[in-house]
Amino acid sequence: MAALNVEFSDAELEDLRAIAKEQGVPMKTFVRASTADAIAHHRALKDGAEVFQRVFADPALADAIAAAGIDDGPDTGMADRAV
């Protein structure tokens, strides 16, 4: 298995040890799980962004919004501004 050496400040190491202890797992297990969670989170955000771009690039969506009379454009008036 490949390994990665990562440097942490004393405060960061103290926090890692404390959290791992609170969770009842070795620090190595906590760091590995946290990293796996961060990777999964990143992939989910990337996948969601791709879906968002694909959906909102669909011209049929713009036509459906226009047909429904929905106008989410910016309000250029000053009526609702706080003074």
ChimeraX attribute file (.defattr): number of C-alpha atoms within 10 A of each C-alpha:
attribute: neighborCount
match mode: 1-to-1
recipient: residues
	/A:1	2
	/A:2	3
	/A:3	5
	/A:4	5
	/A:5	5
	/A:6	5
	/A:7	8
	/A:8	10
	/A:9	8
	/A:10	9
	/A:11	9
	/A:12	11
	/A:13	13
	/A:14	12
	/A:15	12
	/A:16	18
	/A:17	18
	/A:18	13
	/A:19	15
	/A:20	17
	/A:21	13
	/A:22	9
	/A:23	11
	/A:24	11
	/A:25	13
	/A:26	13
	/A:27	17
	/A:28	12
	/A:29	12
	/A:30	18
	/A:31	15
	/A:32	11
	/A:33	12
	/A:34	12
	/A:35	12
	/A:36	12
	/A:37	12
	/A:38	12
	/A:39	12
	/A:40	12
	/A:41	12
	/A:42	12
	/A:43	12
	/A:44	12
	/A:45	12
	/A:46	12
	/A:47	12
	/A:48	12
	/A:49	12
	/A:50	11
	/A:51	12
	/A:52	11
	/A:53	11
	/A:54	10
	/A:55	12
	/A:56	11
	/A:57	11
	/A:58	10
	/A:59	9
	/A:60	11
	/A:61	12
	/A:62	13
	/A:63	11
	/A:64	11
	/A:65	12
	/A:66	11
	/A:67	9
	/A:68	9
	/A:69	9
	/A:70	10
	/A:71	9
	/A:72	7
	/A:73	6
	/A:74	6
	/A:75	9
	/A:76	7
	/A:77	7
	/A:78	7
	/A:79	7
	/A:80	8
	/A:81	6
	/A:82	5
	/A:83	3
